[in-house]
Structure formats: structure tokens, C-alpha cells
Amino acid sequence: MREIYIERHYRGPYAQIRAVDALTGVEVAVTTPSSAAQFDQNRLALRKLGQCLVAQGLMVLDAAPQKVVVKQGEAADVTNRTSTALPKGGFYT
């Protein structure tokens, strides 16, 4: 499991959230309204960090495609699409 540090700074109506991957030292920053929920701010920062790590080749998503079997008239269960390399609620939200 990866260790990720999140830090936030409030500047008037805006909040700047930084996410740092402890393993690689990669850091990303996002700016959101300060009134946004911390959960949403964290999710946005984690998503951006995950995309950055994948783009740089520092993290690999699960390569095996998931087989989804759907019976006629039922909805597909696609809740298990989060990479195991990210914290719960990774960047597929």
C-alpha cells in the first residue's frame, strides 16, 4: 500500500491541496473552492496524483481486464475498478 501525504492551504475563497507520494516523491497540486468538501478535495488530488504516476510509468494499473457478466435485465457491477496500488477510493471514482 502506498503512503500519500495530503496538505491543504486556504487562501481566501480558494484552497490549494497538495498530494505527495512518499515512495517516489512525486507531488501534484490542485486548487478548489475553500467551501468544497474535504473528501472531494482529497479525491481530486488523489486522482491527479494517480494519473501523473501512471503517465510517468511509476505505477501500473491492473493489466488484466475484468470480465463483467450481466444477465438480461440486470445492471452490471463495476464497483471493483480501483487499482490496488492506490489507497481506497483511488482515482477511478
HELIX and SHEET records of a PDB file:
HELIX    1   1 GLN A   38  ALA A   55  1                                  18    
SHEET    1   A 3 ILE A   4  ARG A  11  0                                        
SHEET    2   A 3 TYR A  14  ASP A  21 -1                                        
SHEET    3   A 3 GLU A  27  PRO A  33 -1                                        
END                                                                             
